[in-house]
Amino acid sequence: SLPNLLGNVHDISKKGKMMKKLIMAFGSALMLISCAGVPGTSQALENANILILGEDADTDTVPRNSRVFKRTLDAMADELNNQGFRIFDETAVTMDMAQGRSRRADHELIDIAKSISRPPIDIGVLFQIYGSAKDKSYKTDLKIRVSGRLLNIRTGQRYGNFEYSYRTK
């Protein structure tokens, strides 16, 4: 399957480089947004409760129950934590809700984030992972794209978007 293939084709150092590029792109997007000229945006992001949510309703996306999805989510959370943002774990803050299913659309994710009261979630980072593999006689070519957006959960205001693409050579 694609998740197994994406998890096993590259060695750890290549995965690390790809994740580092993804994290840098995502971190840069957050930093640009926080430095933007929108009054109060910087302050809002610095003190915001942030929840990272994977949107996988599209059957072309990597499902949330895959290793690739978990690694990407963990890498985003680690980098944002390292930069001083307050990131909350979806499982931990939704213990009283029925969770754990895959193939969730953005409206469901936003509704989940809105329903969390302890702590109240201010910003949702909604992302998708698209991946494809093409077998050749001597190797497998991978194409991966992670895209997402930052959304004020209470008002629906978009703070920005990010996208990262990666291809094996």
Salt bridges, closest charged atoms under 4 A:
ASP74 OD2 - LYS70 NZ 3.06
GLU90 OE1 - ARG64 NH1 3.28
GLU90 OE2 - ARG104 NH1 2.65
ASP106 OD2 - ARG149 NH2 3.12
GLU108 OE1 - ARG101 NH2 2.30
ASP141 OD2 - LYS136 NZ 2.85
ASP141 OD1 - LYS139 NZ 3.15
GLU163 OE1 - ARG145 NH1 3.72
